[in-house]
Amino acid sequence: MGLRRWSIVARRILLVLGLLVVLLSVGLRARTYLLTRKIHAVLAGLERVQIDKTSEAELLKTVPGVVLGWTRKSGERFYLAKIMSAEDRYYYGWTRWVPGFLLNLGRGEDGPSTTTKWNALGVPYKMAYVLGWRYLSFGASIEVLNGTVSRIYYELEPDVFFGFPASHFVVVRSTHAFWADRWRPIPVRGADDENPAFRFGVVAGQFSWLAGRDSSIGVAYTPDAPHDLVSHVFQVDLTCFWGLRGCDSVQQVVPLLWHDRMAIDRAAATRLASQDPCPDRVLAGRVRSLLDLNVALVELLNSRFERSNDGGAAGEDHIGDFRLVEAIRGEPQGPVISVRFRAAIHSLNPKPGERFLFFSGANFDSCRIVPATPSAEATVRSTTPEPRRIEDAAPIGPRM
């Protein structure tokens, strides 16, 4: 009878422990769920804010939870909203009771710079994560200039904290144009040329310790970006932060935004493979949105073939030298020498004496030099760039 009694007691203890684990898991997930509701409320308000149109008074009525952060001497006012799970030591507090060697037990040697967040977590963190212990950090800032909203920014971090600088899961900023404030040229991919008012990548400040294309997504959009695309940056699904699976990909959180990114990439690839890879609309978009842009009218002096060894494959590259004819925009330098035709020029068999438009001031991966047709030349001369504003500086370069 004694053994049977202890067996009953043991089963009851296990049942109570199991029930406590379930209640703890439900409590952790419920708390995160309530925080995500607050984030959705802020994003819904931000979606209704219009750059250069919404007044400061309308902002305070539209976006819940924003508070005045600071005011510059020049008059700009910054409103902030911060929602996170770590404010009351919820995220870190319990680790004080766990020995340090246990916290790092089972952690990958390469830390967070991997294709999976699990390599960055020790066994105790993994167990807590499965229970529903998730990191949640959301921040938004709105800049008001002369009584009107001039800039919107928000960032959402992954559900695991990796250290500083903090990783981005989703980061979004509005801008009027693009210029670099850290002496590092802005990268311009074919997709950026495809839709210059709605750009993905580092121009938005995107950064992540995790590898993998779907580990992070960043968007920078201008006031003239298509409305349907802009609405997608505020349509965020935060279910994975409190769900059983957790957040493994930005496709779970911003599926519409991910679809937009893929669609723009496909459109750019189709254009670059067509007979007109660098149409005038691409040139106009560059002049209008890239404020560090230099455009030079150049003339081909000579061309030659040189041996190359790209990726271990031996071959020949067609190389050209150009003279500077005219600086159309910015401060281009000349002569332009040793340009690889394959990488920069979308023109078949260019001949000495032919004229081209040479683009510099950014890192272009296509259409760096295009034939100076009458329409192309007229486009770069007639298009008006956006004014340079301090709030539009692209965060290219190291972050602290």
C-alpha positions, 0 to 999 in steps of 0.5 A: 500500500505504501508503494501505491500511495507514493505512486499516487502522490508522484502522479499528482505532483507531475500533474501539478507541475505539468499544469503549472508549465501550461499555465506559465506558457499560457501566461507568457503568450498572453502577455506577448499577445497583449503587447502585439495588440498595442503594436497593431494600434500604433501601425494602424495609426501610422498608416493613416499619417500622410507625409508633408500633409498630416499636422502635428495635432492630427498626428497626436489624435491618430497614433496612440501612445506617441510621446514627445521625445525631443526638439532640435534647436532648428525646431524639428520635433520627434515623437516616439512610441516604444513597446517591448517585453524587456522593460520590467526585466521580463526578458532577462530577470530569470537568468540571474538564477541560472549559472552562466555556464548553463546559459551558454550550454549548447550554444553554437560557436559562431554565435548569432551570425548563422542561418538559424537563431537556434545556434545563438541560444543556450539550452535554457534559452531554448527551453524558455523559448519553447514555453513562450518566452519571446523577445518583443521590441517595437519602436516608432518615431515621427519627425514633425517639421513646421507643424507637419509630419515630415518623416515616419520610421518604425522597426521591429526586432526578431523574437530573440535578442542577439546583442548590440547593434540590435538586429532588424526583423522589419524596418521601414522609413519614409523619405523624399529622396536618397543621399548618404551621410556616412561617406559611403555610396548608396547601393543601387540594384536593378530592383531599385531602378525598377521602383525608385519610390519603394526600395528594399535593403540597406537604404532603409537601415536594414541590419541583421546578425542572422544570414539568410535573405528572409531573416530581415527586410527593410523598406524606404518609400517616398510620398509618391510611392504607389498607395497599395505598396505603402499600405503593405508596410503597415500590414504586419502579422505578429502571431508568430511572436506568441504562437507555438512556432515562433518567428523564423522568417519575415515571410510570416510577419510581412507576407505582402511586403515579401511578395512585393519584393519578389515581384519587383525583383522579377520585373527588374530581371525581365527589364534587364534581359529585354531589348531596352534594359535602361529606359528613360524612366530609369534615368529619370528616377535616378536623377529625381531620387539620388541626390549624390548622383553625378551624370557625365556625357562621355565619348568612347576613345578606344576599346580592347580585350583583357584576360579575366578570371571571374570565379575561376573561369578564364575568359576575356573582358571588353574594356573601354576608355572614355573622355569627359565631354560634359558634366551634366549633373553633379561633379563627375570626374574624367577621363573614365578609364578601364570600364568593363563593358559587360558589367556597365554598358548595355550597348552592342559593339560600342565604337570609338566616337560614340557618346554615352551617359556615365552615372556615378555617385552611387554603386550601380549594379546595372545601367552604369553607362548607357547610350546618350540617345536624344531622349536619354540625354533630354531626360537627365537634363530636364528631370528635377531632383528632390530638395536635399533634406537632413531627415532623408539621409540614408543610414548607409555604413556602420551603426553604433 
